[in-house]
Amino acid sequence: MSLPHALHFYVPWTAAVMASASEPVTAVAVPPIILHLPGFDLPVLQGVLAVAGVLMARPLARKREAALSMPLFLVVTAVMLVAAVIWVSESRPGILFTFVVSIGLGFSGYSLIETAGDEISQLAKRVIAQAVDALKSIGVGGKSK
């Protein structure tokens, strides 16, 4: 991605994040509509905006994720949709912040999954190495004679 293309996205996106992060908390005349599911409450407007933000940004990500087949691209999209809806349900963000962050998730979802996967892989390797060392220290797993 060239610098001018990156600036076209990141300059307005950064400004929108800064504006939405300072969104004043005001009394709402009408309470938000909450969809109550078993064990899961979802603010409807934020949920719709989260899904819309991810779906609108995913075509922009297709060029960066060209190595992925279409089924894998759709799997990444589904993961980002689930992540966005769960985030909205758990944190109850403001309307503008919901939309801006969801666009970011949709646009850079594969990078996020790769980063999380690398972190989990490194954690698993460390845990396994520590377990093997602990077993060797008590005489389990050593060479038998």
Residue pairs with C-beta under 8 A, 6 or more apart in sequence:
1 64
9 60
9 107
13 100
13 103
13 104
16 96
16 100
17 97
17 100
17 101
17 104
19 96
20 94
20 96
20 97
20 100
21 97
23 94
23 96
23 97
32 43
32 44
32 45
32 46
33 43
33 44
33 45
34 41
34 42
34 43
34 44
35 41
35 42
35 43
35 44
35 47
40 89
41 89
42 85
42 88
42 89
43 88
43 89
43 92
45 95
46 88
46 92
46 93
46 95
46 98
47 85
47 88
47 89
49 95
49 98
49 99
49 102
50 81
50 84
50 85
50 87
50 88
50 98
50 99
50 102
51 81
51 84
51 85
51 102
52 99
52 102
53 84
53 98
53 99
53 100
53 101
53 102
53 103
53 105
53 106
54 77
54 80
54 81
54 84
54 102
54 103
54 105
54 106
54 109
55 77
55 81
55 106
56 103
56 106
57 102
57 103
57 104
57 105
57 106
57 107
58 73
58 77
58 80
58 106
58 107
58 109
60 106
60 107
61 106
61 107
61 108
61 109
61 110
62 73
64 110
65 73
65 76
65 110
68 76
68 110
76 109
76 110
76 113
77 106
77 109
79 109
79 113
80 105
80 106
80 109
80 112
83 105
83 109
84 101
84 102
84 105
84 106
87 93
87 101
88 98
93 101
105 112
132 141
135 141
136 142
